[in-house]
Amino acid sequence: MSIEWAALGEVFGVSLVVTVGIVGVFTLGIVGTARRTAPAGEGDGESVAPTGAARAGATVCFAACAAAVAYGIYLIVA
C-alpha cells in the first residue's frame, strides 16, 4: 500500500481554504446582523440597528454558507 502524498496535500490545501472561506463568510453574516454602538460624538452610546443593506448582505452570506454545507452533504451522499 502506498500513499499518494501529492493528492493528500491537495485535499488538505483545498479543505483548509474552503473551511477558512466559509468561516469568513459566516463571520461577515454575523457582523451584518449585529447592532452597533453610535460613535462617541453622536449620542450617548446607544445601539444602532443594522441597515437594510447590511441585513441583505448578511442573508446572502448565510445562504452561501448553507449552500456550501448542502453541497458538501450532496458530495458525501452521492
N, C-alpha and C positions, 0 to 999 in steps of 0.2 A: 504494500500500500504506500503510495506516495502523495504528498501534499503539494498542490499547485499554489505556491506562495504568491504568485502574481495575482491569481484570482482571489485568494484570501485577502490580500491587500486592497484590491479593488472593491470588494464587498465592504471591507472595513471603512474605506475612504468615503464611499457613497453613503453608507449608513450614518457616518459621522456628520457629513454635510447636510443630509436630509433632516436628521434629528435636530441639529442646531438651527436649521432654517425653520422648521415647524415650531420649535420653541420660541424663536424670534418673532414669527408671525403671530403666535398666540399672545405673546407679551404686548405686541402692538395693539391687539384687540382689547386687552385688559386696560392698557393706557387710554385707549379711545373711549372707554366707558367710565373711567374714573372721574370723580369730582375733583376739582382743583381749588386751591385757596387763592383768593384775589391777591395781587401784588401788594406790597407794603403800603404804597401811596394811594391805593384805590380801595378804600373800605377798611373795615375793622377785622379782617381775617375771615370773612365769610367764605363759604364754599360756593363754587360756581359750577353749575351743571354743564356737561359737555354739549357742544353744539350738535346740530343735526348732521353736519358733515362728518364730525368725529364719530358719531354713532353709526352712520352708514359705513364708514371705513372699518369700524370695529366689526360690524356684521359681515363685511366681506372677508376680513381676516379669520373670523370664526368659521365661516363657510369654507374657506380654503383649508383650514385645519381639519374640518370634518370630512372634506373630500379626500384629503391625503390619507386619513385613517381608513375611510371606506375603501379606497383603492388598495391599501395595504392588506386589508382583510380579504378583498377580492383576490389578490395575488396568492394569499395563503390558501384559500379555499379552492381556487381553480386548479 
